[in-house]
Amino acid sequence: MIKVAVLVGSLRKGSYSRQLANNVVKLFPEDYKLEFVEIGSLPFYNEDYDAENNPPAEYTAFRNKMKEMDAVLFVTPEYNRSMPAVLKNALDVGSRPYGQSVYDGKPALVISQSIGDISGFGANHHLRQSLAFLNMPVVQQPEAYIGNSSELFDDNGNIKDEETVQYLQSVVDTFVELIKKYKA
């Protein structure tokens, strides 16, 4: 069983990123276990906690959960042409203490969305820069930018457009191949 963490970069009720993630997890093979790892309650990263060997319980729980994972799916909105602070904080908490990153070598997929036409391009690329530094192999092609997300879902939260579902399936299939490459 392959375990994939799902990190959603939005805390908003009714978040389009959360709805998108709920749809994407259904596209994985049956032998993949996808788990939403919640990041909203993580205190902002402060190196003093680790230096004093007294990290908050939330840090320890998050780090332990992420250590169990084989790969990470990131689904994020774009805030001010970048990733949301809550997602950056999860990267910081998980990548410390130095030399003990829970992300090291884990395959990743980045899917960004926005209500506009730009599709979260800035968030996607800023996140990819951080993941490169964290030594996470990331799906390069096809890239996953989803625009006009406010019109994407039906009343039940399902993606209305079959072409979008097919595109996302191709993205997930590529991610699965990347995971297999690194899990072999």
C-alpha positions in Angstrom: 0.0 0.0 0.0 1.4 3.4 -1.0 0.6 6.2 1.4 0.1 9.7 0.0 -0.3 12.7 2.2 -2.7 15.4 0.9 -1.8 18.9 2.0 -4.4 21.5 1.2 -3.3 25.1 1.2 -6.6 26.7 2.2 -8.4 26.8 5.5 -11.6 28.4 4.2 -14.9 26.5 4.6 -16.1 25.5 1.2 -12.5 25.9 -0.2 -12.2 25.3 -3.9 -8.8 23.7 -3.2 -10.4 21.2 -0.7 -13.1 20.4 -3.3 -10.5 19.9 -6.0 -8.5 17.7 -3.7 -11.6 15.6 -2.8 -12.1 15.0 -6.5 -8.4 14.2 -7.3 -8.0 11.6 -4.5 -10.7 9.5 -6.3 -8.5 9.2 -9.3 -5.7 7.2 -7.7 -5.4 3.4 -8.0 -7.1 1.3 -5.3 -3.8 0.2 -3.7 -3.0 3.9 -2.9 -4.1 5.3 0.5 -4.6 9.0 0.4 -4.8 10.8 3.7 -5.6 14.5 4.3 -3.0 15.8 6.8 -4.4 18.9 8.3 -2.0 21.9 8.7 -4.2 24.6 10.0 -3.4 24.1 13.7 0.4 24.1 13.3 1.9 27.0 15.2 4.1 29.2 13.1 7.6 27.7 12.9 10.0 28.9 15.5 13.5 27.4 15.5 13.8 28.0 19.3 11.4 25.2 20.0 13.7 22.7 18.2 16.9 24.2 19.6 15.5 23.8 23.2 14.3 20.3 22.3 10.7 21.3 23.2 8.7 21.4 20.0 4.9 21.9 20.3 2.9 18.7 20.2 1.4 19.8 16.9 4.9 19.8 15.3 5.7 16.3 16.6 2.3 14.9 15.5 2.7 16.4 12.0 6.3 15.3 11.6 5.5 11.7 12.7 2.5 11.5 10.3 4.5 12.8 7.4 7.3 10.3 8.1 4.7 7.5 7.4 4.0 8.9 4.0 5.5 7.8 0.7 4.6 10.8 -1.4 2.8 14.2 -1.1 -0.1 15.8 -3.1 -0.2 19.5 -2.7 -3.4 21.3 -3.7 -3.3 25.1 -3.2 -4.9 28.4 -4.0 -2.8 31.4 -4.9 -2.6 34.3 -2.4 -0.8 37.4 -3.7 1.0 35.5 -6.4 2.4 33.0 -4.0 1.4 30.0 -1.8 -0.6 30.6 1.4 1.3 31.1 4.7 -0.3 28.0 6.1 1.3 25.8 3.4 4.7 27.5 3.7 4.5 27.0 7.5 3.9 23.2 7.0 6.9 23.1 4.7 9.0 24.9 7.4 7.8 22.7 10.3 8.3 19.5 8.4 11.8 20.4 7.1 13.3 21.0 10.5 15.3 20.4 12.6 18.0 20.7 10.0 18.9 17.4 8.5 15.7 15.7 9.6 13.2 16.8 6.9 10.2 14.6 6.6 10.0 15.6 2.9 13.4 14.5 1.7 13.2 12.3 -1.4 9.4 12.0 -1.4 7.7 12.4 -4.8 5.3 15.3 -5.0 2.5 16.6 -7.2 1.5 20.3 -7.2 -2.0 21.3 -8.3 -2.9 25.0 -8.0 -6.2 26.6 -8.6 -7.7 30.1 -8.7 -11.0 31.7 -9.5 -9.3 33.6 -12.3 -7.7 32.6 -15.5 -4.1 32.6 -14.2 -4.8 29.3 -12.4 -2.6 29.8 -9.4 0.6 30.0 -11.6 2.5 32.0 -9.0 1.7 29.7 -6.1 2.5 26.7 -8.2 5.9 27.9 -9.1 6.8 29.3 -5.6 5.8 25.9 -4.1 7.9 24.1 -6.7 11.0 26.2 -5.8 10.6 25.2 -2.2 10.1 21.6 -3.0 13.3 21.5 -5.1 15.2 22.8 -2.1 13.6 20.1 0.0 14.8 17.4 -2.4 11.3 16.4 -3.5 11.0 15.1 -7.1 8.0 16.8 -8.5 5.8 15.9 -11.5 7.1 18.3 -14.2 4.7 17.5 -17.1 1.8 17.8 -17.3 1.6 20.8 -15.1 -1.7 21.2 -13.2 -3.1 24.7 -13.1 -6.9 24.9 -12.7 -8.5 28.2 -13.5 -12.0 29.6 -13.0 -12.5 27.2 -10.0 -15.6 29.0 -8.8 -17.4 27.5 -11.8 -15.7 24.1 -11.7 -18.0 22.2 -9.3 -21.6 21.1 -9.2 -23.8 21.5 -6.1 -22.3 18.2 -4.7 -18.7 19.4 -5.1 -18.0 17.2 -8.1 -16.1 18.5 -11.1 -18.7 19.3 -13.8 -16.4 19.2 -16.9 -15.4 15.7 -18.0 -12.4 17.1 -19.9 -11.0 18.5 -16.7 -11.5 15.1 -15.0 -9.6 13.4 -17.8 -6.8 15.9 -17.6 -6.5 15.4 -13.9 -6.5 11.7 -14.4 -3.5 12.1 -16.7 -1.7 14.2 -14.1 -2.4 11.6 -11.4 -1.3 8.8 -13.7 2.0 10.6 -14.2 2.4 11.1 -10.5 1.8 7.3 -9.9 4.6 6.5 -12.3 6.9 8.9 -10.5 6.1 7.3 -7.2 6.7 3.9 -8.6 10.1 5.1 -9.9 11.1 6.3 -6.4 9.6 3.4 -4.5 11.3 0.7 -6.6 
